[in-house]
Every structure is written in structure tokens, then in C-alpha cells.
Amino acid sequence: MDKIFKGLTAGIIAAIIMNIINLILFYNFHLTTIRFLDWAGIIMLGSVPQTIFEVVYSLFVHIFWTGTLGIAFNYIITQISSQGIIIKGGLYAFFITFIFRSLVVLFKLPILADSNLTTSITNTITSFIWGLILGVLLYILNNN
């Protein structure tokens, strides 16, 4: 497996786990008002997904998009150093979250720009977890 497929595989697996956590926090604990799939839905459809088909499509897009972020991280990590890859994965995720959130606020995307503290915290922590998992998976994949 080359860098692209390793990054994509790790990114997708980590994204599936991230979305499971996000959906549990949304539906069971009501700690977030925005699902990660809502981000993809608003960008791809122009609104929050309403039908089951829109939800599935948005979830697929989010997982695949996040998988491509895994590719980028795998290329970055091979250029600097894989030492501390797990922590670097978490920091990468935090950086990406900050950039995406900044773009949402800058361009005033509807619904996404209006967030509360709990949603911001849970989404940031969940994204950080995605980065840690990404780091673990790439450590395993790149050392086999």
C-alpha cells in the first residue's frame, strides 16, 4: 500500500469512529447542535440534510473528505518526522479544525457560523480524537 492508500485508509477509519462519537453526542447526550455530516451537507447541498438520502450522502462525503485529510497528513508526516506521530495527529486535527472554523466564521456560512460553547468544545475534542486515531493507524500502517 502506498502513502495515498495508507492515508486514505487511516483517515476513513478514524472518520468513521469520529462520526460515531459525534452522532452519540448529538442524539444521546444532546451535547452538540451540529453533526459533522451537517458540515458536509451544508457545503454540498446548501442546507442541513433532511431526508435519509441526504443524511447518508452527507455522511459519505464527510467520511471521504476526512479520509483525504488523512492522505495530506501522511505526506506531511513523512516530510518532517514520524516521531511522536500520535500527538502530531492530534495537533494536525486541531489545526485543521481551527482553519475550517475560521473559514466558516469568515464567510458566515449559515447554521455553521452560529455555534455554542458546548458544540465547539465537543466538536474540537472529537476532531482531536480523530487525529490521535489517525496517528495510531498511520504508525501501524507505515511500520508494516
N, C-alpha and C positions, 0 to 999 in steps of 0.2 A: 504494500500500500504506500502511495506517495504522500507528500505533505498535504496536498489538496484533500485527498480522501480521509487522511487521518484527522485533519482539522474539521472537515465536514462531519465525520462520524462523531467525534468528541463533542462538537458544537450541538449536533442534533440530539444526542443522548442527554447532554446537560440541559438542553432546552425543554425536552420532554419532562424531566424532573422539575425544572423551574416552573413550567406551566401547571404541573400537578399541584405544587405548593401554592402557586398563585390562585388557582381555582378553589382550593380548600380554604385559603384565607378569604376569598371573595364570598363563596356560597355558605360555608360552615360557620366562619367566625365573623364575617362582615367587617373585616379589618381594612379592606381596600375597596374603593369605589370604581376602580378601573382595572380590568383584566388586561393581561399582556396581549391577548388576542384582540382587544379593543383598539390597541395602538395600530396593529396591522389592518384592522377593519376600517378605521378612520382614514388611514393613508391610502388603502387600496379601493375602498368603497365610498369614501367620503362621509361615512356615518358609522355609528356603533352597530355592529352586526345584530340583526334582529331574528332572522329565521335560522333554523338549524343548518341550512346550507351555507348561509353567510358566516355562521359561527365556525363550522368545520373548515371552510375556505380560509378564514382569517387565522384560525389556529395553525393550519398547514403553512400558510405564508409566514407566520411568526416563527414557527419552528425552523423552516428552511432558511429564513433570513438570519436567525440566530446561529444556525449552522454555518453560514458563510462568515459570520464574525469569528467562528472557531478557526476557519481557514486563515483569516488575517492574523489571528493570534499565533497560530502555528508557524507562520512565516516570520513574524516579528521575533518570536522566542528563539528561532534558530539563528537569527542575525545577532542577537545580543548574548544571551546565555540561558541555558535551561536550568541553571542552578536556582533553586527557590521557585520553580515553575508554578507550584500551587498558589503561593502568595502572589506571585506575579499575575496569575489568572484572576484572582480576586481584585487586584488593583486595576487590571485591564477592564474588568467588568464595571468597576466603579467609575473609571474614566469614561467609558462608553455611555453609561447611564447619565453621567453629568453632561456630556456632549448632546445626547438626544434630548434630555430635558431642557437644556439651554435652547436648542433649536425650536422646541415646542413653544416655549415662552416667547422667544424672539419673533416667531411667525404667528403667534396667537392661534394655534390650532384649536378648534372648538373641542370642548369637553376635556381634552388632554391638558390644556393650559390651566384649567380650573381644578386644582388638586388640593387635598387637605393634608395635614401633617401625617396622619396615620397611613394614608395611601402612599405618600412619599417615602416614609420610613420602610414600610413593608416591601414596596417595590425595589427600593435600593438594597435592602438586605437580601431579598430573593435573587436579585441580579448578582450580588456579590457571591451568593451560594453557587449560582450558575458558573461564575468564574473559577471558584475553587474546584468544582466538579470538572470543569474544562481542563484545568491544570492537572488534576489527578489522572484523567483519562489520557491526556496527551503525554504525560510522564510514562504511563503504561505502554501506550501505542508507539511512542518514539524510542522506547528501550527494548522493544521485542524484535 
